[in-house]
Amino acid sequence: MQPLKKDKTYEILFIGNSYTFFNSGVPAELKALATCAGYSVNVDSVTKGGYALEQFADVNGPMGQQVREKLLEKRY
């Protein structure tokens, strides 16, 4: 397995429920760690307390639509 290239910017999408929502500092922490290691990253998130992964995958639901839009907008 090859290490990630440091000459490109990586897009990271967090999808999660209250664990991700209430620990909203996690995306910023990951970005800071990556930056310290010499990587360029952009982080974004779609979170909703009480939601299950299945609900984020349902494109007919509001959060599923949001996830779909994010995934169509960028390559994460």
C-alpha positions, 0 to 999 in steps of 0.5 A: 500500500502506497502512502497518500500523496502530499501534493494534492488536497483530500476531501473528507466527509463525515456522516453521522449521528449524535456521536459525530454531531456533539463531537463536532470538533472531530473534523477540525481535529482531523484537519489539524492532524493532517496539516501537521503531517504535511497533508492538505485536507478539506473536511465537511459533515452531514450530521443529525442526532438520533439518525442511523446510517440507513437514514443517511443512505435514504435519498428520499429523506432529508438527510439522505438528500443532503448526503447525496448532494454532497457526494455529487458536488465533490469526490470524497 
